[in-house]
Structures are given as C-alpha cells and as structure tokens.
Amino acid sequence: MVAALRIAPEVADALADGRPVVALESTLLAHGLPADSRRQTADEIEQTVRAGGAVPATIAVLDGACAVGLSAAELDRLCVQPAVKLSRRDLGPAVAACVLGATTVASTAAVAALAGIAVFATGGLGGVHRDAHESWDESGDLAVLAQTPVLVVCSGVKSILDTAATLERLETLSVPVLGYRVDTLPAFYLRDSGLPVSWRVSSAAEAAAAFAAHRQLGGGGGAVLANPVPGSAELDRSLHDRVLASGLAMVAERGIHGKDVTPALLEHFHAETGGASLRTNVALVLSNASLAAQVATELSRL
C-alpha cells in the first residue's frame, strides 16, 4: 500500500537540512491556464523558485498519494491529463480512489503543513463569493488558513470575489494579512482593492519575522502575505470591470456555482481580454514565487 504522503527526495533532503522550500499548488496548472501554456508555466514557476534560492515543491494527488514535489514526467501528466480539482475535504477520497488530482490553496496548504513546508506561493486567495448572503458560498481556503501554520504568498483575493467580506472573515478567523510594501490589499489582476491590510512589511526578512512570531503565538493558524501584481502587468481597470460584470452575468445565467465558478470566470477573462488576463495571471504568480523563495530563505535563517 502506497503511503498517503509522498515527498520527493530533493524536497525531503532540503527539509531535513533546514534549507528553504516553497510549496506550489497544481490547480493553476490543471484548471487556471489554457492547455497550451500549462507545461511551460509550470517550469517557469519552479525555475523562479530555484532562482530565489529555494527548492520548489509542486503538490498534487497522484497514484494514491499526496505528492510533494513532482518529477518532469508527473508535471507532464498533470498538465495534459484531466485532473479533478481537490480542496482539503477531497484529499482522502481522492487518494483512496487513486485519481489524478490538482490541489487548491486549501489542500496545498494542508499537505504542505503535513510535509513540514512553511511557505506557499500561489496566484490569488479564494474567499467569500459575491452572492454569499444567499448561497453561503465561501472558499475552503479561509477555514484551512485559520488552522494551518503556512504563510500563503499571493496577490490578494481574486477580484471576482467579495473582497471586503473576505477580509472580514480573515479577521474573524484571526488570520493576519501582511501587505508587501503596500497598505491596501491587492486585487489579483489589479494592484489595489482600496481596502486596508492589517499590517505592512517592507522586506522578505520582515515578512519572515512576522510569520515566525505568528507561528509561535497564533494558535496554529497561517497568514497571508499580499504581493501586488507588477505594475507593468496590471490589467486595465476599466477592461477588468467590464469583463467582470459580463462574467458574473454569464455565471448567473448558466447556473454555475461552487468550485466551478472560479475556473469559469478565469476562462471568461482570458477570452474576453484577448489573453491579457492570462499574461497578468502568469506575471503575478511568478512574482509571488520569487517573493516566497526570498521569505522561505529568510525563515530558514531564523
């Protein structure tokens, strides 16, 4: 019987030596990008982590185990074959059924913590959906972060969600939100949501120190390091607002709900912006991977 958690030798060696490791999610590769760009982007993200001095650990469910660190052949499978989108609640059934699964923020953070990885880079955080007062639709990312001692480096909350409500939930769940050189929360495709973060940090070292203290005092929960998309890659705000409005209307008309909403809206953005949103998405993920590697390096020195 294969163990439910399988850590790649390179990742295991780095963890044993106290060297920096950065966890990476796989839903971005399997569901967040067009098929023809997935494999190249996977390599770019991992190379960015390595350039920052850390070991990348892309996480997915493969062959009856949660795999922490994927080989080139495993990345090929993930980027080509259909993969089930898995939140934390899905991990056990998916492992037992031996499905090919792509991990979300929630499940990646959970598996990273099990493996002993403290820093995780992604694109945007899930959160409270815009119609949550009727649907009660809230991403599992938030509850997992409240219970899991992992620092999630992201470009804020996905702008397709209710950002203000998500910040309120993070406050209630005692999850600190650190703005990286900003005082307001980034909004994924946009640099500024207009909503204040609870704390600002000006360097990777400051972020690492804040998270290290939070781990000692935070009751086992995680934290968010919000890093805005590079200015040169920010999506035009007026275009963003128009496409978001039409996307929300599309989702409502087609009755799309739950975990299918985000992939549908991301695909709508890609189509309606002529690929501009994809370029923004890749740019912010690479920026977050670079920052995560720096923070993991500083954390390993503490």
GIBELBEL-V137176 format. One record per residue. RES is the residue in three letters. PHI is phi in whole degrees, 0 to 359 (NA if undefined). Layout:
RES/PHI
RES/PHI
//
This chain:
MET/NA
VAL/285
ALA/298
ALA/290
LEU/236
ARG/234
ILE/256
ALA/299
PRO/306
GLU/298
VAL/292
ALA/299
ASP/296
ALA/297
LEU/296
ALA/295
ASP/272
GLY/75
ARG/275
PRO/291
VAL/228
VAL/238
ALA/282
LEU/227
GLU/278
SER/243
THR/297
LEU/305
LEU/287
ALA/274
HIS/228
GLY/262
LEU/230
PRO/299
ALA/303
ASP/282
SER/244
ARG/295
ARG/293
GLN/297
THR/295
ALA/302
ASP/295
GLU/297
ILE/295
GLU/296
GLN/295
THR/295
VAL/297
ARG/296
ALA/297
GLY/275
GLY/92
ALA/241
VAL/263
PRO/281
ALA/225
THR/290
ILE/245
ALA/201
VAL/257
LEU/219
ASP/53
GLY/76
ALA/208
CYS/278
ALA/267
VAL/248
GLY/99
LEU/247
SER/283
ALA/300
ALA/294
GLU/290
LEU/296
ASP/303
ARG/300
LEU/297
CYS/275
VAL/247
GLN/276
PRO/299
ALA/234
VAL/282
LYS/282
LEU/240
SER/269
ARG/299
ARG/296
ASP/271
LEU/298
GLY/299
PRO/301
ALA/293
VAL/296
ALA/297
ALA/273
CYS/58
VAL/276
LEU/273
GLY/230
ALA/257
THR/269
THR/277
VAL/302
ALA/299
SER/287
THR/296
ALA/299
ALA/296
VAL/290
ALA/302
ALA/296
LEU/299
ALA/278
GLY/92
ILE/262
ALA/260
VAL/235
PHE/222
ALA/252
THR/213
GLY/271
GLY/231
LEU/278
GLY/286
GLY/187
VAL/279
HIS/282
ARG/295
ASP/255
ALA/297
HIS/294
GLU/251
SER/266
TRP/59
ASP/274
GLU/224
SER/298
GLY/293
ASP/306
LEU/291
ALA/296
VAL/295
LEU/301
ALA/293
GLN/245
THR/237
PRO/280
VAL/231
LEU/270
VAL/260
VAL/268
CYS/211
SER/262
GLY/77
VAL/268
LYS/305
SER/290
ILE/281
LEU/258
ASP/273
THR/295
ALA/297
ALA/294
THR/295
LEU/299
GLU/297
ARG/294
LEU/297
GLU/296
THR/300
LEU/276
SER/61
VAL/260
PRO/290
VAL/245
LEU/260
GLY/271
TYR/276
ARG/62
VAL/221
ASP/258
THR/239
LEU/289
PRO/296
ALA/236
PHE/63
TYR/294
LEU/246
ARG/284
ASP/218
SER/273
GLY/84
LEU/253
PRO/287
VAL/272
SER/282
TRP/214
ARG/244
VAL/236
SER/251
SER/205
ALA/297
ALA/296
GLU/296
ALA/297
ALA/296
ALA/296
ALA/297
PHE/289
ALA/299
ALA/293
HIS/297
ARG/297
GLN/285
LEU/244
GLY/269
GLY/71
GLY/94
GLY/269
GLY/259
ALA/211
VAL/244
LEU/249
ALA/265
ASN/244
PRO/293
VAL/302
PRO/307
GLY/304
SER/290
ALA/252
GLU/298
LEU/286
ASP/303
ARG/296
SER/294
LEU/296
HIS/304
ASP/295
ARG/294
VAL/290
LEU/298
ALA/299
SER/290
GLY/293
LEU/296
ALA/295
MET/297
VAL/299
ALA/295
GLU/295
ARG/272
GLY/69
ILE/282
HIS/209
GLY/63
LYS/289
ASP/276
VAL/294
THR/299
PRO/301
ALA/295
LEU/289
LEU/296
GLU/294
HIS/298
PHE/299
HIS/300
ALA/292
GLU/280
THR/258
GLY/64
GLY/90
ALA/296
SER/293
LEU/296
ARG/298
THR/296
ASN/300
VAL/295
ALA/298
LEU/288
VAL/295
LEU/295
SER/298
ASN/291
ALA/296
SER/295
LEU/295
ALA/299
ALA/297
GLN/296
VAL/293
ALA/299
THR/297
GLU/294
LEU/294
SER/291
ARG/274
LEU/284
//
